[in-house]
């Protein structure tokens, strides 16, 4: 009888979990402009929570939050200033690069005419079509910039409110996780989010160093700037590093006498992309949240389908939090075996044995 009830409870909990996940995914798809800032704010609030706790011991909570957000804004501003200063050096070279770019266009035009018997008129039409596509890309870039500005306004407000009302959110979550102690559940969620963010920063740093070293060995101008830029763009999984490779390839074509320098850039960035996609990111971010590679890849694909780039960034910490919820819900613990990176599901069997002892 107890076994039958146990199986029924497990099915009941599974059904409720699927319903909740379905509602969350549907709401995210229908209102992504609202959901994305909230999710980013929630993750950022968890990341800065240790700092808030330390400051809260010496000052009121509101003041601690204001100081933390102000310091975060100053750090962000410093990074923007550093980026702009690096770009200014590149801008100084633009007049010289412009003449070389025009020369490159003439060379490409002559090559196309010789190889494909393409007339100058056809080439001009092709160039016009490319410029039209460039206009659509510029429009997309403007839209993305507007969205970023909107995020910069919304995120601090949401973070402030999340930190002010964090006890309410904690009480709400613990009301569902009756088997979990407050310290264990809260500590694990913080560890997942903070671990993933630190892992993402580590991946960015590793890729930036690899790309910068490769470009320096090839003698590409502004190698460190392009290397760091491509490293930051790895936040966009799979395609980000190829977007970042476009600029040093173009620089190689404009400043080097041989085409092999551009080919070398492509080879280096392709190798780094292979290492990042197959070894660096799965090992670092996956291990930080104790998620196996298969579950991480599936989460990335689902996240990209729902929210695009933002979904791919948020997928891993979201899956890590879901794993914690499952591990602290007695009847749903077996699902953790499919997600975590521990051998033979050992971390799940032990709690199950404890449950049997408590039932007896």
Secondary structure as UniProt FT lines:
FT   HELIX           2..30
FT   HELIX           32..56
FT   TURN            57..58
FT   HELIX           61..92
FT   HELIX           94..116
FT   HELIX           120..164
FT   HELIX           166..176
FT   TURN            178..179
FT   HELIX           182..218
FT   TURN            221..222
FT   HELIX           223..232
FT   HELIX           233..235
FT   TURN            237..239
FT   HELIX           240..255
FT   HELIX           260..275
FT   HELIX           276..280
FT   HELIX           281..288
FT   TURN            289..290
FT   HELIX           293..307
FT   HELIX           309..327
FT   HELIX           330..338
FT   HELIX           343..345
FT   HELIX           346..359
//
